[in-house]
Amino acid sequence: MIDRSREPRGTRAETGVTSGPVVARNSDTEPLGLASWVLALYFVVEYSRIQDVIFPLQYMKLGLAAWAAGICALLFYRNHPFPREARPVVIFLGLMAAGIPFAQNPRVAFFTTLTVAQMLFSCTFLLMTATDSMKKLRFALWAFVAASTYQAFLGIKNGGVGIGYFVDENDLCMLAAMVAPIAYFLGATAEGWKARLVGFGLLFLSVLAGVASFSRGGFLAMVGTGGYLILRSPRRIATLLAITVALLLVYPLVPPAWYKEMATIETADQYGDTGETRLYMWGIAWHVYLDNPVVGVGPNNLGRHMAEFEDESTGHRSMWGRACHSIYFTLLAESGTVGTIVWLWMLLASVRVNALVARAVKRRAADPATARTKTLLKQRQLLGISRGLEASLIGFLVAGVFLTTNYYPNLWTLIGFMLATRLTLENDSDLAPLLTPAPAPEPTLHRVRA
């Protein structure tokens, strides 16, 4: 066993790496491999939902094909072990499965659990075990952003409405807020001007889709994402300039009705507003949690219990079968205290890995005078990706205050990408200098006078 207890900060010990030493290989000449193409297929199926647009594709069962290919890649073509951060993911899936027999609607709980399992085996587990180079990581990110931006295009075209998971304007705006920072950093750190233009173009479309959705919660997510992006960007002035240009381009396209809709945020707690209805739903979900505090009521079963705690004197229509429009209250009610703790463990473990990778890359900066050009480029790219993923998570968490997207693919995809940053740092040959401890300075010899 390799003893890494004495490794200096900024190397493998700091980033939590537990695998062996970096293998000397040329990461850029290696083929993408089966896992990368499975991920691309998954993003097209889950995010662009092209099978809902091209009708004959519905009979091809593309989601099932991506799931089968993902399992095949994990069983026969996996080059790296599962990281320890995969444990809470597996435990959370196990808790979902364990709650099926006790759910009021076991059929819904079963298919919800099956859907999450499909997301994990087709995407999350592949990202954390197979995305071991900057080439593969950026390919997966470009595929994710491109497929998601197709939803943005549909939202712009159809007045803020997407398809699939994102048919609701609020869900579409949440996706736009998540994609925008990743698109920005992919463009900002691209090698050629064409790739940069594409990245900034996707950023523009994401912002425009957020406007077209007329979503107040999504607007707050956009603000949170943009603010975090500026604060944490390695090049704040350039980032601020890019965001300003994007907003200036969008400004002439914003209808007056959008400003009127955003102004209603101040009165969202008044009766009849959807904001007030959400507050009422959150109160009901809290009572459901208090009635089932340990393991909750089971996956996607909160709506079956809402009617038990509603107050008919409030004048609201029946809450049976409805979502409570909050990730957090849904999590508490459906997963209980145990599931919520595991969910937080899963989230914080992934955030920690991503943050440690960014800190290691930033602290162990390659010397421009001696480092290879590719090392310097990939160093910037990995740091930008880490910051983009952090900002994307902010968008998800802020929008999640108002949306029930617990079983959407968004969070599971982000978790996989965050863990993939460490796998890339460990195994990309051009990033190896960032993991090599700097040589200790030679001691200064002083002549002793007789």
C-alpha positions, 0 to 999 in steps of 0.5 A: 500500500502506498503511504500518502500521509506525508504528501504535501498539500495540493497533491493526491492527499489533498484531493482525496485520491486513493488510486495508484500513481498516474500512468504515463500515457497520452490522454489526447490520443486515446479513443473516447471509449464505450462509456463516453458514447453511452453518456452522449446517448443518455444526454440526448435521450434524457435532456433533448428528448429527441424521441418525443420529437421524432415519433418513430424513435419512441419505438426504439426504446433508446432509454432502455438501450442507454441503460443496457449499454451503461451496465455493459460498460460498467461490468466489462469496460470499467478501468477504475473502481467506484470512488468512496463517494459512490457509497451514499448514492448507492445507500440512497438508492437502497433506501428508495427500494426499501421503501417500496413495500411500505408506500401507499402506492408501491407501483409509483414508488417502484417505477420512480426507484427504477427511473433513478437506477436507470439514471445512475447506471446510464450516467452517474456511475459512468462519469465517476468511473470512466471519465478519466481524461480532459478529452472525455470530460469535455466531450461529456460536458459538451454533449450535456450542454448541447442536449440541454440547450436544445430544450432551451431552443424549444422553450424560446420557440414555444413560449417557455415550454419544453418537452419531457422533464422540462415541459413546465416553464419552471423546470425549463428555467432551472435547467437553463440556469444550470447549463449557462455557467458550464456553457460559459466555461466551456467556451471561455477555456476552448482552444479555437475561436469556433468552440468559444463562439459555440460556448458563448452562443449556448450561454446566450440561448440559455439566458434567453430561454430563462427569460422566455419561461417567465419563471420567477423561481428560475429568475432567482436561480439565474441571479444566484448562478450569475452572482456565484459565477462572478465571485468564484471565477478565476477571471472575474472581470472577463466573466462579468464582461461576458455576462454583461454582453449576454444580458445586453443581447437579451435585453431587446428581446425581453417583453414588458410582460416579463418585468411585470411578472418578476415584480410580483415576487414581492406579493408572492405570499398573497392569497391566490398567488402561486407563491402563497399556494406553495407556502400552503403546500410546504406546510402540508408536506411538513406535517406529512414528515412529522407523521413519518419522520424516520423513513418517510412515505416512500418515493413519489408518494407525498401527493398521496398523503397531502389530502390527509393534512389539508385545511379545507377552510383555506379555500384551496383546491384538493391537494391529493396527488399534487407535488409540493413544489420544493425539493427539500420538503419533498425530500423530508416527507418522502425520505424521512430523516434517514434519507435526508441525512444520506442525501446531504452526505451524497451532496456534500461528498461530491461538492467536497471532491470538486472543491478540493480538485479546484483548490489543488489545481489552483494552488499547484499551478504549473510554472509557465516557464517550464510547463507544457502548453497543454498542461497550462491549458488543461489546468485552466479548463479543469479549474473552469469546469469545477467553478462551472459545476459549483455555479450549476449546483447553486442554480439547482439548489435555488430553483429547487426551493420552488420545484419538485425535481428530486427524481429528475436527472439534473442532480444525479448528472451533476454529482457524476460530473463533480466526481469526474473532475478528480478522476480526470486530475488523477489520470490525464497525463498532461495534468500529472505535473499538478500532482507532483510535489514541488522539489524542496529547496536546497539548503543554504550552506554557510561558511563557518569562519575559524 
